[in-house]
C-alpha cells in the first residue's frame, strides 16, 4: 500500500485539475444563462391608453397586468413622465407649440425571461387588446426576434461545449485512475492468490476511491471559488450575475461527478486485474 501512495497523489492531482476545468465551464454556462435572462427581462412592453381614460379603469388594468404570471415589473407613465423620458432620450421639446397628445399615458411592464419570445408576446398582446381603454400595445419586435435567434445559437454552442468537456472529463479521470491502479496490480493479484474474495479486495480500494474523489472535488471547488471571487473583484459587473443557489448546485455536482467516476474507474480496474493471469501483469 505504501508503494501505491505516490500514484494516489498523482491521481488526486489529475482529477482535481479536470474537475476544476469542468467547474470553470459550468460557471461560464451559469453566468451566460443569467446574462441572457437579464437581457430578456430588460425588454419592455408599452400599453398606450386612450385619451381621458378614467383612473379607475387605468388602475384596474394596471392591477390585472401586475397579477399576470408573465409580469416582472409594472409602472404607470403619465404624460409629464413621458415628456421627461422623451427629452432625456434627446428628443426635441415640441410641447410648446403642439398639444401633448403625441405622448399618451401608458402602462409599461417588463416580462419574466421565460415569456420573452415572439409567440408569447403575440399572445400577451392579443389578450390585452380586448380592453377598451387600450389604444395600442407595443414592444420591440425586431429586437425580440434577433434576441431569440442569437440566444438559441449561444445556448446550442454552450451545450455542445459542455457535453464535449463532460466527455473529456470522464475519459481523463478514467485514464488517471487506471494509471493509479496500475501500480497496485500485483497487490490485487497477491490478495486474490491467498484466497481473498473480490469484495474483500475491492472494498478498501473503493473506499479509497470515494475519499480521493471527494478530496479532488473539494480542492477543485476551493480553486474555483477563488477564481470566482477574484473575477468578481476585478469585474464588479459579474456580481450582478452571482447566484449562490446555482453555485452550490455546481459544487455538489462536482463532488458527485468526482466520486462517481473515481469509484467506477477503480471498480473496472480491480475487475480487470482480477481476471488477468499473473504473467499478463508484467
C-alpha positions as a Markdown table, in Angstrom:
| # | Residue | x | y | z |
|---|---|---|---|---|
| 1 | Unk | 0.0 | 0.0 | 0.0 |
| 2 | Unk | 2.9 | 2.4 | 0.7 |
| 3 | Unk | 4.1 | 1.9 | -2.9 |
| 4 | Unk | 0.7 | 3.0 | -4.1 |
| 5 | Unk | 0.7 | 6.3 | -2.3 |
| 6 | Unk | 2.6 | 8.4 | -4.9 |
| 7 | Unk | 0.1 | 7.2 | -7.6 |
| 8 | Unk | -2.8 | 8.2 | -5.3 |
| 9 | Unk | -1.3 | 11.7 | -5.0 |
| 10 | Unk | -1.0 | 12.0 | -8.8 |
| 11 | Unk | -4.5 | 10.7 | -9.3 |
| 12 | Unk | -5.9 | 13.2 | -6.9 |
| 13 | Unk | -3.9 | 16.0 | -8.6 |
| 14 | Unk | -5.1 | 14.9 | -12.1 |
| 15 | Unk | -8.7 | 14.5 | -11.1 |
| 16 | Unk | -8.6 | 17.9 | -9.3 |
| 17 | Unk | -7.4 | 19.7 | -12.4 |
| 18 | Unk | -10.0 | 18.0 | -14.6 |
| 19 | Unk | -12.8 | 18.8 | -12.2 |
| 20 | Unk | -11.6 | 22.4 | -11.9 |
| 21 | Unk | -11.8 | 22.7 | -15.7 |
| 22 | Unk | -15.3 | 21.3 | -15.7 |
| 23 | Unk | -16.2 | 23.8 | -12.9 |
| 24 | Unk | -14.9 | 26.7 | -14.9 |
| 25 | Unk | -17.1 | 25.6 | -17.9 |
| 26 | Unk | -20.1 | 25.2 | -15.6 |
| 27 | Unk | -19.6 | 28.6 | -14.1 |
| 28 | Unk | -19.3 | 30.2 | -17.5 |
| 29 | Unk | -22.5 | 28.4 | -18.6 |
| 30 | Unk | -24.4 | 29.6 | -15.5 |
| 31 | Unk | -23.3 | 33.2 | -16.0 |
| 32 | Unk | -24.2 | 33.1 | -19.7 |
| 33 | Unk | -27.7 | 31.9 | -18.8 |
| 34 | Unk | -28.1 | 34.6 | -16.2 |
| 35 | Unk | -26.9 | 37.2 | -18.6 |
| 36 | Unk | -29.3 | 36.1 | -21.3 |
| 37 | Unk | -32.1 | 36.2 | -18.7 |
| 38 | Unk | -31.0 | 39.7 | -17.7 |
| 39 | Unk | -31.3 | 40.9 | -21.3 |
| 40 | Unk | -34.6 | 39.2 | -21.8 |
| 41 | Unk | -36.1 | 40.8 | -18.7 |
| 42 | Unk | -35.0 | 44.2 | -19.9 |
| 43 | Unk | -37.5 | 44.0 | -22.8 |
| 44 | Unk | -40.3 | 46.5 | -22.1 |
| 45 | Unk | -43.9 | 46.2 | -23.3 |
| 46 | Unk | -45.8 | 49.5 | -23.6 |
| 47 | Unk | -49.5 | 49.6 | -23.2 |
| 48 | Unk | -50.7 | 53.0 | -24.5 |
| 49 | Unk | -54.0 | 54.2 | -23.1 |
| 50 | Unk | -56.7 | 56.1 | -24.9 |
| 51 | Unk | -57.3 | 59.7 | -24.0 |
| 52 | Unk | -59.3 | 60.6 | -21.0 |
| 53 | Unk | -59.3 | 57.0 | -19.5 |
| 54 | Unk | -60.8 | 57.1 | -16.0 |
| 55 | Unk | -58.4 | 56.5 | -13.2 |
| 56 | Unk | -60.5 | 53.5 | -12.0 |
| 57 | Unk | -60.2 | 51.8 | -15.4 |
| 58 | Unk | -56.5 | 52.5 | -15.6 |
| 59 | Unk | -55.9 | 51.2 | -12.0 |
| 60 | Unk | -57.9 | 48.0 | -12.8 |
| 61 | Unk | -55.9 | 47.4 | -15.9 |
| 62 | Unk | -52.6 | 48.0 | -14.1 |
| 63 | Unk | -53.6 | 45.6 | -11.4 |
| 64 | Unk | -54.6 | 43.0 | -14.0 |
| 65 | Unk | -51.2 | 43.3 | -15.7 |
| 66 | Unk | -49.3 | 43.1 | -12.4 |
| 67 | Unk | -51.2 | 39.9 | -11.4 |
| 68 | Unk | -50.3 | 38.0 | -14.6 |
| 69 | Unk | -47.6 | 35.3 | -14.4 |
| 70 | Unk | -45.6 | 36.8 | -17.2 |
| 71 | Unk | -45.1 | 40.2 | -15.5 |
| 72 | Unk | -41.9 | 41.0 | -13.6 |
| 73 | Unk | -42.3 | 44.8 | -13.0 |
| 74 | Unk | -45.0 | 47.3 | -14.0 |
| 75 | Unk | -45.3 | 51.1 | -13.8 |
| 76 | Unk | -47.6 | 53.8 | -14.9 |
| 77 | Unk | -46.2 | 56.6 | -17.1 |
| 78 | Unk | -48.3 | 59.8 | -17.3 |
| 79 | Unk | -47.9 | 62.5 | -20.0 |
| 80 | Unk | -45.4 | 64.5 | -18.0 |
| 81 | Unk | -43.2 | 61.5 | -17.2 |
| 82 | Unk | -43.4 | 60.5 | -20.9 |
| 83 | Unk | -42.3 | 64.0 | -21.9 |
| 84 | Unk | -39.3 | 63.9 | -19.5 |
| 85 | Unk | -38.3 | 60.5 | -20.9 |
| 86 | Unk | -38.6 | 61.9 | -24.4 |
| 87 | Unk | -36.4 | 64.8 | -23.6 |
| 88 | Unk | -33.9 | 62.6 | -21.8 |
| 89 | Unk | -33.5 | 60.4 | -24.9 |
| 90 | Unk | -32.6 | 63.5 | -26.9 |
| 91 | Unk | -36.0 | 64.3 | -28.4 |
| 92 | Unk | -37.0 | 67.9 | -29.3 |
| 93 | Unk | -39.4 | 69.7 | -26.9 |
| 94 | Unk | -42.4 | 70.2 | -29.2 |
| 95 | Unk | -45.0 | 70.6 | -26.4 |
| 96 | Unk | -44.6 | 74.4 | -26.6 |
| 97 | Unk | -46.3 | 74.6 | -29.9 |
| 98 | Unk | -48.2 | 71.3 | -30.0 |
| 99 | Unk | -50.5 | 69.6 | -27.6 |
| 100 | Unk | -49.0 | 66.8 | -25.5 |
| 101 | Unk | -51.3 | 64.2 | -27.1 |
| 102 | Unk | -48.3 | 62.8 | -29.1 |
| 103 | Unk | -47.1 | 61.4 | -25.8 |
| 104 | Unk | -50.0 | 59.4 | -24.4 |
| 105 | Unk | -50.2 | 57.9 | -21.0 |
| 106 | Unk | -49.0 | 54.3 | -20.8 |
| 107 | Unk | -48.6 | 51.3 | -18.5 |
| 108 | Unk | -45.1 | 49.9 | -19.1 |
| 109 | Unk | -44.1 | 46.4 | -17.8 |
| 110 | Unk | -41.2 | 44.0 | -18.2 |
| 111 | Unk | -41.5 | 40.3 | -18.6 |
| 112 | Unk | -40.0 | 37.3 | -16.9 |
| 113 | Unk | -37.3 | 35.7 | -19.0 |
| 114 | Unk | -39.3 | 32.6 | -20.0 |
| 115 | Unk | -42.0 | 34.7 | -21.6 |
| 116 | Unk | -39.8 | 36.7 | -23.9 |
| 117 | Unk | -40.4 | 35.2 | -27.3 |
| 118 | Unk | -42.4 | 36.2 | -30.3 |
| 119 | Unk | -45.2 | 33.6 | -29.7 |
| 120 | Unk | -45.7 | 34.5 | -26.1 |
| 121 | Unk | -45.6 | 38.3 | -26.7 |
| 122 | Unk | -48.1 | 37.9 | -29.5 |
| 123 | Unk | -50.4 | 36.0 | -27.2 |
| 124 | Unk | -50.0 | 38.7 | -24.5 |
| 125 | Unk | -50.7 | 41.4 | -27.0 |
| 126 | Unk | -53.9 | 39.7 | -28.1 |
| 127 | Unk | -55.0 | 39.2 | -24.5 |
| 128 | Unk | -54.6 | 42.9 | -23.6 |
| 129 | Unk | -56.2 | 44.2 | -26.9 |
| 130 | Unk | -59.6 | 43.2 | -25.6 |
| 131 | Unk | -59.6 | 46.0 | -23.0 |
| 132 | Unk | -61.5 | 49.0 | -24.3 |
| 133 | Unk | -59.2 | 51.5 | -22.5 |
| 134 | Unk | -56.1 | 50.4 | -24.5 |
| 135 | Unk | -55.2 | 52.2 | -27.7 |
| 136 | Unk | -52.1 | 50.2 | -28.6 |
| 137 | Unk | -49.7 | 47.5 | -27.3 |
| 138 | Unk | -46.2 | 47.9 | -28.5 |
| 139 | Unk | -42.9 | 46.0 | -27.9 |
| 140 | Unk | -39.6 | 45.9 | -29.8 |
| 141 | Unk | -40.5 | 43.1 | -32.3 |
| 142 | Unk | -37.2 | 43.2 | -34.2 |
| 143 | Unk | -35.1 | 43.1 | -31.0 |
| 144 | Unk | -37.0 | 40.2 | -29.6 |
| 145 | Unk | -36.6 | 38.2 | -32.9 |
| 146 | Unk | -32.9 | 38.8 | -33.0 |
| 147 | Unk | -32.5 | 38.1 | -29.4 |
| 148 | Unk | -34.3 | 34.7 | -29.8 |
| 149 | Unk | -32.1 | 33.7 | -32.7 |
| 150 | Unk | -28.8 | 34.8 | -31.1 |
| 151 | Unk | -29.6 | 33.3 | -27.7 |
| 152 | Unk | -30.6 | 30.0 | -29.3 |
| 153 | Unk | -27.3 | 29.8 | -31.1 |
| 154 | Unk | -25.4 | 30.7 | -27.9 |
| 155 | Unk | -27.3 | 28.0 | -26.0 |
| 156 | Unk | -26.5 | 25.4 | -28.6 |
| 157 | Unk | -22.8 | 26.3 | -28.6 |
| 158 | Unk | -22.6 | 26.3 | -24.8 |
| 159 | Unk | -24.5 | 22.9 | -24.7 |
| 160 | Unk | -22.1 | 21.5 | -27.2 |
| 161 | Unk | -19.0 | 22.7 | -25.3 |
| 162 | Unk | -20.4 | 21.4 | -22.0 |
| 163 | Unk | -21.1 | 18.0 | -23.5 |
| 164 | Unk | -17.6 | 17.8 | -25.0 |
| 165 | Unk | -15.9 | 18.9 | -21.8 |
| 166 | Unk | -18.1 | 16.3 | -19.8 |
| 167 | Unk | -16.9 | 13.5 | -22.1 |
| 168 | Unk | -13.3 | 14.6 | -21.9 |
| 169 | Unk | -13.6 | 14.8 | -18.1 |
| 170 | Unk | -14.9 | 11.2 | -17.9 |
| 171 | Unk | -12.2 | 9.9 | -20.2 |
| 172 | Unk | -9.4 | 11.8 | -18.5 |
| 173 | Unk | -10.5 | 10.8 | -14.9 |
| 174 | Unk | -10.9 | 7.2 | -16.0 |
| 175 | Unk | -7.4 | 7.1 | -17.5 |
| 176 | Unk | -5.9 | 8.8 | -14.5 |
| 177 | Unk | -7.5 | 6.3 | -12.1 |
| 178 | Unk | -6.5 | 3.3 | -14.2 |
| 179 | Unk | -2.9 | 4.6 | -14.2 |
| 180 | Unk | -3.0 | 5.0 | -10.4 |
| 181 | Unk | -4.4 | 1.4 | -10.0 |
| 182 | Unk | -1.7 | 0.0 | -12.4 |
| 183 | Unk | 0.9 | 0.3 | -9.6 |
| 184 | Unk | -1.4 | -1.8 | -7.3 |
| 185 | Unk | -1.9 | -4.6 | -9.8 |
| 186 | Unk | 0.5 | -7.0 | -8.0 |
| 187 | Unk | -1.1 | -6.2 | -4.6 |
| 188 | Unk | -4.6 | -7.0 | -6.0 |
| 189 | Unk | -3.4 | -10.2 | -7.6 |
| 190 | Unk | -1.5 | -11.3 | -4.5 |
| 191 | Unk | -4.6 | -10.9 | -2.3 |
| 192 | Unk | -6.6 | -13.0 | -4.8 |
| 193 | Unk | -4.0 | -15.7 | -4.8 |
| 194 | Unk | -4.0 | -16.1 | -1.0 |
| 195 | Unk | -7.8 | -16.6 | -1.1 |
| 196 | Unk | -9.3 | -13.1 | -0.6 |
| 197 | Unk | -12.7 | -12.6 | -2.1 |
| 198 | Unk | -13.4 | -10.0 | -4.7 |
| 199 | Unk | -15.4 | -7.9 | -2.3 |
| 200 | Unk | -12.6 | -8.1 | 0.4 |
| 201 | Unk | -10.1 | -6.9 | -2.2 |
| 202 | Unk | -12.3 | -4.2 | -3.8 |
| 203 | Unk | -13.8 | -2.7 | -0.6 |
| 204 | Unk | -10.7 | -0.8 | 0.7 |
| 205 | Unk | -9.9 | 0.4 | -2.8 |
| 206 | Unk | -13.4 | 1.6 | -3.4 |
| 207 | Unk | -13.4 | 3.4 | 0.0 |
| 208 | Unk | -10.1 | 5.0 | -1.0 |
| 209 | Unk | -11.6 | 6.0 | -4.4 |
| 210 | Unk | -14.5 | 7.7 | -2.6 |
| 211 | Unk | -12.1 | 9.6 | -0.3 |
| 212 | Unk | -9.8 | 10.5 | -3.2 |
| 213 | Unk | -12.8 | 11.6 | -5.4 |
| 214 | Unk | -14.1 | 13.8 | -2.5 |
| 215 | Unk | -10.7 | 15.3 | -1.8 |
| 216 | Unk | -10.2 | 16.1 | -5.5 |
| 217 | Unk | -13.6 | 17.7 | -5.8 |
| 218 | Unk | -13.2 | 19.8 | -2.6 |
| 219 | Unk | -9.8 | 21.1 | -3.8 |
| 220 | Unk | -11.3 | 21.9 | -7.3 |
| 221 | Unk | -14.2 | 23.7 | -5.6 |
| 222 | Unk | -11.8 | 25.8 | -3.5 |
| 223 | Unk | -9.8 | 26.7 | -6.6 |
| 224 | Unk | -13.0 | 27.5 | -8.5 |
| 225 | Unk | -14.3 | 29.7 | -5.7 |
| 226 | Unk | -11.0 | 31.6 | -5.5 |
| 227 | Unk | -11.2 | 32.2 | -9.3 |
| 228 | Unk | -14.9 | 33.4 | -9.0 |
| 229 | Unk | -14.1 | 35.8 | -6.1 |
| 230 | Unk | -11.1 | 37.2 | -8.0 |
| 231 | Unk | -13.0 | 37.6 | -11.2 |
| 232 | Unk | -15.9 | 39.4 | -9.4 |
| 233 | Unk | -13.3 | 41.7 | -7.7 |
| 234 | Unk | -11.7 | 42.8 | -11.0 |
| 235 | Unk | -15.1 | 42.7 | -12.9 |
| 236 | Unk | -17.7 | 44.1 | -10.5 |
| 237 | Unk | -20.5 | 43.6 | -13.1 |
| 238 | Unk | -20.2 | 39.9 | -12.5 |
| 239 | Unk | -21.6 | 40.3 | -9.0 |
| 240 | Unk | -25.0 | 41.1 | -10.6 |
| 241 | Unk | -25.0 | 37.6 | -12.1 |
| 242 | Unk | -23.9 | 35.9 | -8.8 |
| 243 | Unk | -26.3 | 33.2 | -7.8 |
| 244 | Unk | -25.5 | 31.3 | -4.6 |
| 245 | Unk | -28.1 | 28.6 | -5.3 |
| 246 | Unk | -26.7 | 27.7 | -8.7 |
| 247 | Unk | -23.1 | 27.8 | -7.4 |
| 248 | Unk | -24.0 | 25.4 | -4.6 |
| 249 | Unk | -25.6 | 23.1 | -7.1 |
| 250 | Unk | -22.5 | 23.3 | -9.3 |
| 251 | Unk | -20.3 | 22.4 | -6.3 |
| 252 | Unk | -22.5 | 19.5 | -5.4 |
| 253 | Unk | -22.4 | 18.3 | -9.0 |
| 254 | Unk | -18.5 | 18.4 | -9.0 |
| 255 | Unk | -18.4 | 16.3 | -5.8 |
| 256 | Unk | -20.8 | 13.7 | -7.2 |
| 257 | Unk | -19.0 | 13.6 | -10.5 |
| 258 | Unk | -15.6 | 13.2 | -8.8 |
| 259 | Unk | -16.7 | 10.4 | -6.5 |
| 260 | Unk | -18.9 | 8.6 | -9.1 |
| 261 | Unk | -16.3 | 8.4 | -11.9 |
| 262 | Unk | -13.4 | 7.6 | -9.4 |
| 263 | Unk | -15.3 | 4.7 | -7.9 |
| 264 | Unk | -16.5 | 3.4 | -11.3 |
| 265 | Unk | -12.9 | 3.5 | -12.7 |
| 266 | Unk | -11.5 | 1.8 | -9.7 |
| 267 | Unk | -14.1 | -0.9 | -9.9 |
| 268 | Unk | -13.3 | -1.5 | -13.5 |
| 269 | Unk | -9.6 | -1.7 | -12.8 |
| 270 | Unk | -10.0 | -4.1 | -10.0 |
| 271 | Unk | -12.1 | -6.4 | -12.1 |
| 272 | Unk | -9.6 | -6.2 | -14.9 |
| 273 | Unk | -6.6 | -7.2 | -12.8 |
| 274 | Unk | -8.6 | -10.0 | -11.0 |
| 275 | Unk | -9.4 | -11.6 | -14.4 |
| 276 | Unk | -5.8 | -11.3 | -15.7 |
| 277 | Unk | -3.3 | -14.1 | -15.3 |
| 278 | Unk | -0.1 | -13.4 | -13.3 |
| 279 | Unk | 2.1 | -13.5 | -16.3 |
| 280 | Unk | -0.1 | -10.8 | -18.0 |
| 281 | Unk | 0.6 | -8.3 | -15.2 |
| 282 | Unk | 4.2 | -7.9 | -16.3 |
